[in-house]
Amino acid sequence: MNERERFISENIGLVHSCAARFKNRGIEYEDLFSAGCIGLIKAYDRFDKSLGYKFSTYAVPLILGEIKGLFRSGGAVKVSRRLKELSLKIIREQQRFTAENGESPTVTQLSAILGESEELITQAISSSVQVLSLSAYDDDENGRELDLPVESHDIPLTEILSLRQAISELSEDDRKLIKLRYFKNKTQSQTAQELHMTQVQVSRREKKIMAAIREKLTV
């Protein structure tokens, strides 16, 4: 996974946070998420670190803009025939590459193999990806999906209070990790630096915290 892919993956929570604001308003969540991903990709490609503000500050308006565009157009994200065909080629190439090399190809490698731009490759992948929950990164939880509700006006007060209660019962270090990741929109790498951990340690600890929170919310 190259830097671009890693950064976008670590900030995918921004898309879920934005998409959650528009749930139950007539457009499927999958379409809201897909539009938001386009906004996130645009934000990464256009972001200028020298301006001095946080990536999330710049990205959120672009993500929301793409999502709101769905309501203006009155429909789902339109996926062109070419994009659909390219997504099928990508799937076949990923399978071939993985079988031969023991690992999945990066966007850069797929771009070189298929002769398409990295942006088009990313769009094709996004158009065929199943929507993930805010915390569905569960390689060792027997395939179970781990959801963390996002605080928004659409969520009942009782759920917000339950979430806050579950977070308050965490240890001080775990609360700090959750605060950095989901309330300050820090990436795993940024969180690792602040907590003097490695990115891998943050990822593993985050999975365990999310599982604990979900268990408390579903009791």
Residue pairs with C-beta under 8 A, 6 or more apart in sequence:
1 9
1 106
2 106
2 107
2 108
4 44
4 107
4 118
5 106
5 107
7 44
7 187
8 40
8 41
8 44
8 122
10 187
10 188
10 189
11 40
11 44
11 55
11 56
11 59
11 185
11 187
12 37
12 40
12 132
13 134
13 181
13 182
13 185
14 36
14 40
14 56
14 59
14 60
14 63
14 185
15 33
15 36
15 37
15 39
15 40
15 63
16 33
16 36
16 132
16 133
16 134
16 150
17 134
17 150
17 152
18 36
18 39
18 60
18 63
18 64
18 67
19 29
19 32
19 33
19 36
19 67
20 150
20 152
20 154
20 155
21 64
21 152
21 153
21 154
22 32
22 67
22 71
23 29
23 32
23 154
24 154
25 71
26 71
27 70
27 71
27 75
27 76
28 76
29 131
30 131
31 70
31 76
31 77
32 67
32 70
33 131
34 76
34 77
34 126
34 127
34 131
35 66
35 67
35 69
35 70
35 77
36 63
36 66
36 67
37 126
38 66
38 77
38 123
38 126
39 59
39 62
39 63
39 64
39 65
39 66
39 67
40 59
40 62
40 63
41 119
41 122
41 123
41 126
42 62
42 66
43 55
43 58
43 59
43 62
43 63
44 55
44 59
45 119
46 58
46 62
47 55
47 58
47 59
51 58
54 185
55 185
56 185
70 76
70 77
77 127
79 127
83 120
83 123
83 124
83 127
84 127
84 128
86 114
86 116
86 120
86 121
86 124
87 124
87 125
87 127
87 128
89 114
90 110
90 114
90 121
90 124
90 125
90 128
91 128
93 105
93 110
93 113
93 114
94 104
94 105
94 110
97 104
97 105
97 109
97 113
98 104
98 105
105 113
107 118
107 121
107 122
107 125
108 118
110 116
110 121
111 117
111 118
111 121
114 121
116 124
133 145
133 146
133 147
133 148
134 147
134 148
134 150
135 146
135 147
135 148
135 206
135 207
135 210
136 145
136 146
136 147
137 146
137 203
137 207
138 144
138 145
138 146
138 207
140 207
141 207
141 211
146 207
146 210
146 211
146 214
147 214
148 163
148 182
148 210
148 213
148 214
149 155
149 159
149 160
149 163
149 217
151 160
151 163
159 217
162 216
162 217
163 213
163 217
165 216
166 212
166 213
166 216
166 217
167 175
167 178
167 213
168 175
169 216
170 178
170 209
170 212
170 213
173 195
174 205
174 209
176 195
177 191
177 195
177 202
177 205
177 206
177 209
178 206
178 209
180 186
180 190
180 191
180 194
180 195
181 188
181 191
181 206
186 194
188 199
188 202
188 203
188 206
189 199
191 197
191 202
192 198
192 199
192 201
192 202
195 202
197 205
